Amino acid sequence: MTKKYITTAIPYMNAAPHVGHAMDYCLADVCARYNRLIGNEVKFQAGTDEHGGKIFRKAKEAGIPVEEYVSRNVDVLKSFLEKLNVSYTDFVRTSDELHKRNVQEIWRKLKEYIYTAKYEGWYCSGCERFITEKEYDENNGLCPDHKKPYERLEETNYYFKVGEFKDRIREAIVSNEMVILPEFRKKEVLKLLDESPDVSISRPKEQLSWGIPVPDDDSQVMYVWFDALSNYITILGYPEKQISDWWPAEVQFVGKDVLRFHAIIWPAMLLGLGLPLPRKLLSHGMVLCDGQKMSKTVGNVVDPIEVIDKHGVDAFRYYFLRHIDTFADSDFTWEKFENAYNNELANDLGNLVQRLAVLVSKNQIDVVDEDIDLDNYREYLKLMDQFEYTKAFDYIWERIQELNRKIDEEKPWEMAKAGKTTELIDCLSVLIRSLLDVSWMLSPFLPETADKINNIFKGKIEPPKTPLFPKN
């Protein structure tokens, strides 16, 4: 048994979780469940990013204390994770006293790489980050995500010497000591690394009061990203505890919009602390709607809760894990979702389970439990180990369609009519064993469905009273 630590990018607590967050959690959950399936011990982090000016302003607009505002949103996120059936083991809040204390100690440990300087430049309050002159020019002074002009700031802040670590980070990326997936993101990061300046890691308290105080300087609070990135190790107890049992992380799942923080600033912090870099950073793409970026202004935002409440969690997980590519931007429309639900989940899988359960029940075939032999799953294991989840799902579906074809070709009902008992038992036993193999491979993706299939084909087999996926 090997220990595996899996992390997700903690969402900012200024709004309800969205489809992008769901992708983070679903992909990480597949990874966690898969590792448990093959016998590894898993620690799976989730949590909330709770500081910063945007959250403070939202709380003020709502007319409630900021602590109450974030607590409400934390409850919403936890309910969301439960609906998604995410099997996280540890949850961190950046407002937790333990996290605050540990982040302040991390700051002290990095003190030799921190200096004060006057910042004169651009800032995006929506992104909660400083903007380089090059970005400002490329975006014509307008944030492409928030459609608001960048603000001009002039303030004295603390800076972190990212430049001290750029050569070492480049070496780690090029040598795959820290693997960046997919490969084309690796090239993007290397280009960004060349252009990365030292970064401001604090804000004046008079500008932002809602944050973790800088040690030994009551006039400054920590920049929200410095605070948030530290969660991956503070949740393990660092620096109060020794964390080598779990760190470095096996894989950190992040959206492409926050990859630069995780691939440049975070490694620089780790190197400054003398800690190893994460083994892998997996950057997933965006979910588009009808080919457009989702936007409240455009009115094309897909609410994940609406999908789950209407069709069930495994239908949601199916579409967003198979039809939304693991690495690339992919498209969602309700038409595509309904087609996938009816033609694939209901017809291919639901029908297969129903047909086979009826045949086995009518002919009183016993199911014999067999141990899983991982040698029989080499192609599946290879794809899962390479984080090719979309391709692994396609491979499983080929097996499901093959089973449907096999039933049609072998016609076990005709064997039963002809009294060919031995042939019938052999045929159905192979089909059941193959379906249970499919269920085993499906379990990281569709855990509820896999459990239902296993329960149907254990003991006295009775066809389900309602289909696994009722057609719309």
C-alpha positions as CSV (number, residue, x, y, z in Angstrom):
1,M,0.0,0.0,0.0
2,T,1.3,3.4,-1.0
3,K,0.2,6.8,0.5
4,K,-1.2,9.2,-2.0
5,Y,-2.1,12.9,-1.3
6,I,-4.5,14.5,-3.7
7,T,-5.5,18.2,-3.6
8,T,-8.0,20.5,-5.2
9,A,-7.8,24.3,-5.7
10,I,-9.8,25.7,-2.8
11,P,-12.7,27.9,-4.2
12,Y,-13.1,31.5,-3.3
13,M,-16.0,32.1,-0.9
14,N,-17.7,35.0,-2.7
15,A,-20.4,33.0,-4.5
16,A,-22.0,29.6,-4.9
17,P,-19.9,26.8,-6.4
18,H,-20.1,26.4,-10.2
19,V,-19.4,23.9,-12.9
20,G,-15.6,24.7,-12.9
21,H,-15.4,23.8,-9.2
22,A,-17.4,20.6,-10.0
23,M,-14.8,19.6,-12.6
24,D,-12.0,20.1,-10.0
25,Y,-13.7,17.9,-7.5
26,C,-15.0,15.2,-9.8
27,L,-11.5,14.7,-11.4
28,A,-9.9,14.6,-8.0
29,D,-12.5,12.3,-6.7
30,V,-12.0,9.9,-9.6
31,C,-8.3,9.9,-8.8
32,A,-8.9,9.3,-5.1
33,R,-11.4,6.4,-5.7
34,Y,-9.2,4.8,-8.3
35,N,-6.2,4.8,-5.9
36,R,-8.3,3.3,-3.1
37,L,-9.6,0.7,-5.7
38,I,-6.0,-0.5,-6.4
39,G,-5.1,-0.6,-2.8
40,N,-3.4,2.7,-2.0
41,E,-4.1,4.8,1.1
42,V,-5.5,8.2,0.2
43,K,-5.6,11.6,1.8
44,F,-7.9,13.9,-0.2
45,Q,-8.0,17.6,0.6
46,A,-10.8,20.1,0.0
47,G,-11.4,23.5,1.5
48,T,-12.3,27.1,1.2
49,D,-10.4,30.3,0.4
50,E,-12.0,32.9,2.7
51,H,-9.9,36.1,2.8
52,G,-9.5,39.1,0.5
53,G,-11.2,42.3,-0.6
54,K,-13.8,40.8,-2.8
55,I,-15.3,38.7,0.0
56,F,-15.2,41.6,2.4
57,R,-17.2,43.8,-0.1
58,K,-19.7,41.0,-0.8
59,A,-20.4,40.6,3.0
60,K,-20.8,44.4,3.3
61,E,-23.3,44.4,0.4
62,A,-25.2,41.6,2.1
63,G,-25.2,43.6,5.3
64,I,-23.8,40.8,7.5
65,P,-20.5,40.3,9.3
66,V,-17.8,38.8,7.0
67,E,-17.3,35.8,9.3
68,E,-21.0,34.9,9.0
69,Y,-20.9,35.5,5.2
70,V,-18.1,33.1,4.7
71,S,-19.5,30.5,7.1
72,R,-22.8,30.5,5.1
73,N,-20.9,29.9,1.9
74,V,-18.8,27.1,3.4
75,D,-22.0,25.3,4.4
76,V,-23.2,25.7,0.7
77,L,-19.9,24.2,-0.5
78,K,-20.0,21.3,1.8
79,S,-23.6,20.5,0.8
80,F,-22.4,20.8,-2.9
81,L,-19.6,18.3,-2.3
82,E,-22.0,15.9,-0.7
83,K,-24.3,16.2,-3.7
84,L,-21.4,15.4,-6.0
85,N,-20.5,12.4,-3.9
86,V,-16.9,13.6,-3.4
87,S,-15.0,11.4,-1.1
88,Y,-12.6,14.0,0.5
89,T,-10.9,13.1,3.8
90,D,-9.7,16.5,5.0
91,F,-11.3,19.9,4.9
92,V,-9.5,23.2,5.5
93,R,-10.8,26.7,6.0
94,T,-8.3,29.6,5.6
95,S,-10.0,31.3,8.5
96,D,-9.2,28.4,10.9
97,E,-6.9,29.5,13.7
98,L,-4.6,26.6,13.0
99,H,-4.2,27.6,9.4
100,K,-3.6,31.2,10.3
101,R,-1.0,30.3,12.8
102,N,0.8,28.0,10.4
103,V,0.7,30.5,7.6
104,Q,2.3,33.1,9.8
105,E,5.1,30.6,10.6
106,I,5.5,29.9,6.9
107,W,6.0,33.6,6.4
108,R,8.7,33.7,9.1
109,K,10.5,30.7,7.5
110,L,10.5,32.5,4.1
111,K,11.7,35.8,5.6
112,E,15.1,35.8,3.9
113,Y,13.3,35.9,0.5
114,I,10.9,38.7,1.5
115,Y,11.5,42.4,1.2
116,T,9.5,45.6,1.1
117,A,9.1,47.8,-1.9
118,K,6.7,50.4,-3.3
119,Y,4.2,48.9,-5.8
120,E,3.1,51.2,-8.7
121,G,1.0,49.4,-11.2
122,W,-2.2,47.6,-12.1
123,Y,-4.5,45.4,-10.0
124,C,-7.6,43.4,-10.7
125,S,-10.0,43.4,-7.7
126,G,-12.0,40.6,-9.4
127,C,-9.1,38.3,-9.8
128,E,-7.5,39.5,-6.5
129,R,-4.1,39.8,-8.2
130,F,-1.6,42.2,-9.5
131,I,-1.3,42.7,-13.3
132,T,1.9,43.2,-15.3
133,E,2.2,46.0,-17.8
134,K,2.3,43.3,-20.6
135,E,-1.0,41.8,-19.4
136,Y,-2.5,45.3,-19.2
137,D,-1.5,46.1,-22.8
138,E,-2.6,42.7,-24.1
139,N,-6.0,43.1,-22.5
140,N,-6.3,46.8,-23.4
141,G,-6.6,47.6,-19.7
142,L,-9.8,45.5,-19.2
143,C,-10.0,42.2,-17.3
144,P,-11.2,39.6,-19.8
145,D,-12.9,37.6,-17.0
146,H,-14.6,40.3,-15.1
147,K,-15.0,42.9,-17.9
148,K,-13.8,45.7,-15.6
149,P,-11.0,48.1,-16.0
150,Y,-7.8,47.4,-14.0
151,E,-7.2,49.7,-11.1
152,R,-4.0,51.7,-10.7
153,L,-2.4,51.1,-7.3
154,E,0.4,52.8,-5.5
155,E,1.3,51.3,-2.2
156,T,4.1,49.8,-0.2
157,N,4.0,46.0,0.1
158,Y,6.1,43.0,1.0
159,Y,7.5,41.1,-2.0
160,F,8.6,37.5,-2.4
161,K,11.7,36.8,-4.4
162,V,10.3,34.5,-7.1
163,G,13.4,35.3,-9.2
164,E,15.6,33.4,-6.8
165,F,13.9,30.2,-7.7
166,K,13.1,30.5,-11.5
167,D,16.0,28.4,-12.7
168,R,15.2,25.6,-10.2
169,I,11.5,25.6,-11.1
170,R,12.4,25.5,-14.9
171,E,14.7,22.6,-14.2
172,A,12.0,20.7,-12.3
173,I,9.4,21.3,-15.1
174,V,11.7,20.4,-18.0
175,S,13.0,17.2,-16.2
176,N,9.4,16.2,-15.2
177,E,10.4,16.3,-11.5
178,M,7.2,18.3,-11.3
179,V,5.0,17.0,-14.2
180,I,2.5,19.5,-15.7
181,L,-0.4,18.0,-17.5
182,P,-1.3,18.3,-20.3
183,E,1.9,18.8,-22.2
184,F,0.9,22.0,-23.9
185,R,0.2,23.7,-20.5
186,K,3.8,22.8,-19.6
187,K,5.0,24.9,-22.5
188,E,2.8,27.8,-21.5
189,V,4.1,27.7,-17.9
190,L,7.7,27.8,-19.1
191,K,7.0,30.9,-21.2
192,L,5.2,32.6,-18.2
193,L,8.1,31.7,-16.0
194,D,10.5,33.6,-18.1
195,E,8.3,36.7,-17.7
196,S,7.5,36.3,-14.0
197,P,8.5,39.1,-11.7
198,D,8.9,39.0,-7.9
199,V,5.4,39.1,-6.5
200,S,3.7,41.3,-3.9
201,I,2.5,39.1,-1.0
202,S,0.8,41.7,1.2
203,R,-1.7,44.6,1.2
204,P,-1.9,47.6,3.5
205,K,-4.3,47.0,6.3
206,E,-5.9,50.4,5.6
207,Q,-6.8,49.0,2.2
208,L,-7.8,45.5,3.2
209,S,-8.6,44.5,6.8
210,W,-10.0,41.0,6.1
211,G,-6.9,38.9,5.9
212,I,-4.1,37.2,8.0
213,P,-1.9,39.8,9.7
214,V,1.7,39.8,8.5
215,P,4.0,38.7,11.4
216,D,5.5,41.6,13.4
217,D,3.8,44.2,11.2
218,D,0.3,45.2,12.1
219,S,0.0,47.6,9.2
220,Q,-0.1,44.8,6.6
221,V,-2.2,41.7,5.8
222,M,-1.1,38.8,3.7
223,Y,-2.0,38.7,0.0
224,V,-4.9,36.2,-0.4
225,W,-2.9,34.0,-2.8
226,F,0.0,33.5,-0.4
227,D,-2.5,32.6,2.3
228,A,-4.5,30.3,0.1
229,L,-1.6,28.4,-1.5
230,S,-0.3,27.5,1.9
231,N,-3.4,25.4,2.7
232,Y,-2.0,22.3,0.9
233,I,0.6,21.9,3.6
234,T,-1.1,23.6,6.6
235,I,-3.9,21.0,6.4
236,L,-1.1,18.4,6.9
237,G,0.0,20.3,10.0
238,Y,3.0,22.0,8.5
239,P,5.2,23.5,10.0
240,E,4.1,22.3,13.4
241,K,4.2,18.7,12.3
242,Q,6.5,16.6,10.1
243,I,4.6,16.0,6.8
244,S,6.9,13.7,4.7
245,D,4.4,10.8,5.1
246,W,2.1,12.6,2.7
247,W,4.1,15.4,1.0
248,P,4.9,15.8,-1.8
249,A,1.4,15.6,-3.2
250,E,0.8,12.9,-5.8
251,V,-1.3,15.3,-7.9
252,Q,-2.8,18.7,-7.5
253,F,-5.9,19.4,-9.6
254,V,-6.3,23.0,-10.7
255,G,-8.2,25.0,-13.4
256,K,-6.1,26.5,-16.2
257,D,-7.0,30.0,-14.9
258,V,-5.0,29.5,-11.7
259,L,-2.2,27.3,-13.1
260,R,0.4,30.1,-13.1
261,F,0.0,30.5,-9.3
262,H,0.3,26.8,-8.7
263,A,3.2,26.2,-11.2
264,I,5.3,29.3,-10.4
265,I,4.5,31.0,-7.1
266,W,3.6,27.8,-5.2
267,P,6.8,26.0,-6.2
268,A,8.9,29.1,-5.3
269,M,7.3,29.0,-1.8
270,L,8.0,25.3,-1.4
271,L,11.7,25.7,-2.6
272,G,12.1,28.6,-0.1
273,L,10.8,26.3,2.6
274,G,13.1,23.5,1.6
275,L,10.2,21.2,0.7
276,P,9.9,19.0,-2.4
277,L,7.6,20.1,-5.3
278,P,4.3,18.3,-6.0
279,R,4.8,15.3,-8.3
280,K,2.1,16.4,-10.7
281,L,0.0,19.5,-11.5
282,L,-3.1,18.6,-13.6
283,S,-4.7,21.6,-15.3
284,H,-8.2,20.9,-16.6
285,G,-9.9,23.1,-19.2
286,M,-13.1,25.2,-19.1
287,V,-16.7,24.0,-19.6
288,L,-18.2,26.1,-22.4
289,C,-21.9,26.4,-23.1
290,D,-22.8,26.4,-26.8
291,G,-19.2,27.2,-27.6
292,Q,-19.1,30.3,-25.3
293,K,-17.5,30.9,-21.9
294,M,-20.2,30.7,-19.2
295,S,-21.3,34.2,-18.0
296,K,-24.1,35.5,-15.8
297,T,-24.2,38.5,-18.1
298,V,-24.8,36.3,-21.2
299,G,-27.2,34.1,-19.2
300,N,-25.7,30.8,-20.2
301,V,-24.4,29.6,-16.8
302,V,-25.2,25.9,-16.1
303,D,-26.1,25.2,-12.5
304,P,-24.6,21.9,-11.5
305,I,-27.2,21.5,-8.7
306,E,-30.0,21.8,-11.3
307,V,-28.4,18.9,-13.4
308,I,-28.0,16.7,-10.3
309,D,-31.5,17.4,-8.9
310,K,-33.0,16.6,-12.3
311,H,-31.0,13.5,-13.4
312,G,-29.0,12.3,-10.4
313,V,-25.4,12.7,-9.4
314,D,-24.1,9.8,-11.5
315,A,-25.7,11.3,-14.7
316,F,-23.9,14.5,-13.9
317,R,-20.6,12.8,-13.3
318,Y,-21.0,10.7,-16.4
319,Y,-21.4,13.7,-18.7
320,F,-18.8,15.9,-17.2
321,L,-16.2,13.1,-16.9
322,R,-16.8,11.5,-20.3
323,H,-18.0,14.2,-22.6
324,I,-16.0,17.0,-21.1
325,D,-12.4,16.3,-22.0
326,T,-10.0,15.9,-19.0
327,F,-7.6,18.4,-20.4
328,A,-9.2,20.6,-23.1
329,D,-12.1,23.1,-23.1
330,S,-15.3,21.3,-23.9
331,D,-18.9,22.1,-24.6
332,F,-22.1,21.6,-22.7
333,T,-25.6,22.0,-24.0
334,W,-28.8,20.5,-22.6
335,E,-29.4,18.8,-25.9
336,K,-26.0,17.0,-25.8
337,F,-26.6,16.1,-22.1
338,E,-30.1,14.6,-22.8
339,N,-28.7,12.6,-25.8
340,A,-25.9,11.2,-23.7
341,Y,-28.3,10.3,-20.9
342,N,-30.9,8.6,-23.1
343,N,-28.7,6.9,-25.6
344,E,-25.7,5.9,-23.5
345,L,-26.7,5.8,-19.8
346,A,-30.3,4.5,-20.3
347,N,-29.9,2.5,-23.5
348,D,-26.3,1.1,-23.3
349,L,-25.8,0.6,-19.6
350,G,-29.2,0.7,-18.0
351,N,-30.6,-1.7,-20.6
352,L,-27.7,-4.1,-20.3
353,V,-28.1,-4.4,-16.6
354,Q,-31.9,-4.9,-16.9
355,R,-31.7,-7.5,-19.7
356,L,-29.0,-9.5,-18.0
357,A,-30.7,-9.4,-14.6
358,V,-33.9,-10.7,-16.1
359,L,-32.1,-13.6,-17.9
360,V,-30.2,-14.6,-14.9
361,S,-33.2,-14.4,-12.6
362,K,-35.4,-16.4,-14.9
363,N,-32.8,-19.1,-15.3
364,Q,-31.7,-19.1,-11.7
365,I,-28.0,-18.7,-12.4
366,D,-25.7,-18.4,-9.4
367,V,-23.0,-15.7,-9.4
368,V,-19.7,-16.8,-8.1
369,D,-17.5,-14.2,-6.4
370,E,-14.0,-14.0,-7.9
371,D,-10.9,-12.0,-6.8
372,I,-9.9,-9.1,-9.0
373,D,-6.8,-9.8,-11.1
374,L,-5.3,-6.5,-12.0
375,D,-3.5,-8.2,-15.0
376,N,-6.9,-8.3,-16.7
377,Y,-7.2,-4.5,-16.7
378,R,-3.9,-3.4,-18.1
379,E,-5.3,-1.0,-20.7
380,Y,-7.7,0.6,-18.2
381,L,-4.9,0.8,-15.5
382,K,-2.5,2.4,-18.0
383,L,-5.0,5.1,-19.0
384,M,-6.0,5.8,-15.3
385,D,-2.3,6.0,-14.3
386,Q,-1.8,8.6,-17.0
387,F,-4.8,10.6,-15.9
388,E,-6.5,10.0,-19.3
389,Y,-9.9,9.8,-17.6
390,T,-11.9,10.6,-20.7
391,K,-10.1,7.8,-22.7
392,A,-10.5,5.4,-19.8
393,F,-14.2,6.1,-19.7
394,D,-14.4,5.5,-23.5
395,Y,-12.6,2.2,-23.0
396,I,-15.2,1.2,-20.4
397,W,-18.0,2.1,-22.7
398,E,-16.6,0.0,-25.5
399,R,-16.8,-2.9,-23.1
400,I,-20.4,-2.1,-22.3
401,Q,-21.3,-1.9,-26.0
402,E,-19.4,-5.1,-26.6
403,L,-21.5,-6.9,-23.9
404,N,-24.7,-5.7,-25.5
405,R,-23.5,-7.1,-28.9
406,K,-22.5,-10.4,-27.3
407,I,-26.0,-10.8,-25.8
408,D,-27.6,-10.1,-29.2
409,E,-25.2,-12.5,-31.0
410,E,-25.3,-15.4,-28.5
411,K,-29.1,-15.1,-27.8
412,P,-29.2,-16.8,-24.4
413,W,-33.0,-16.8,-24.4
414,E,-32.9,-19.2,-27.3
415,M,-30.5,-21.5,-25.4
416,A,-33.0,-21.5,-22.5
417,K,-35.9,-22.4,-24.9
418,A,-33.9,-25.2,-26.4
419,G,-32.9,-26.6,-23.0
420,K,-29.2,-26.1,-23.5
421,T,-28.6,-25.7,-19.8
422,T,-24.8,-26.1,-19.8
423,E,-24.3,-23.6,-22.7
424,L,-26.7,-21.2,-21.1
425,I,-25.0,-21.3,-17.7
426,D,-21.6,-20.8,-19.3
427,C,-22.9,-17.9,-21.5
428,L,-24.6,-16.0,-18.7
429,S,-21.7,-16.6,-16.2
430,V,-19.3,-15.0,-18.7
431,L,-21.6,-12.1,-19.3
432,I,-22.1,-11.5,-15.5
433,R,-18.4,-11.7,-14.8
434,S,-17.8,-9.2,-17.6
435,L,-20.4,-6.9,-16.3
436,L,-18.9,-7.0,-12.8
437,D,-15.6,-6.2,-14.4
438,V,-17.2,-3.2,-16.0
439,S,-18.7,-2.2,-12.7
440,W,-15.3,-2.4,-11.0
441,M,-13.8,-0.1,-13.6
442,L,-16.8,2.3,-13.4
443,S,-16.6,2.6,-9.7
444,P,-14.3,5.7,-9.5
445,F,-16.5,7.5,-12.1
446,L,-20.0,6.4,-11.1
447,P,-19.8,5.0,-7.6
448,E,-23.5,4.9,-6.9
449,T,-24.2,3.0,-10.2
450,A,-21.3,0.6,-9.6
451,D,-22.8,-0.2,-6.1
452,K,-26.2,-0.8,-7.6
453,I,-24.9,-3.2,-10.2
454,N,-22.9,-5.1,-7.6
455,N,-25.9,-5.4,-5.3
456,I,-28.2,-6.6,-8.1
457,F,-25.8,-9.4,-9.1
458,K,-25.1,-10.7,-5.6
459,G,-27.1,-13.4,-3.8
460,K,-30.5,-14.0,-5.2
461,I,-30.6,-12.0,-8.4
462,E,-33.8,-9.9,-8.9
463,P,-34.2,-7.4,-11.7
464,P,-34.3,-3.8,-10.5
465,K,-37.9,-2.6,-10.1
466,T,-37.0,0.7,-11.7
467,P,-34.3,1.2,-14.4
468,L,-30.9,2.5,-13.3
469,F,-31.4,5.5,-15.6
470,P,-35.1,6.1,-16.5
471,K,-35.5,7.6,-19.9
472,N,-36.7,11.2,-20.2
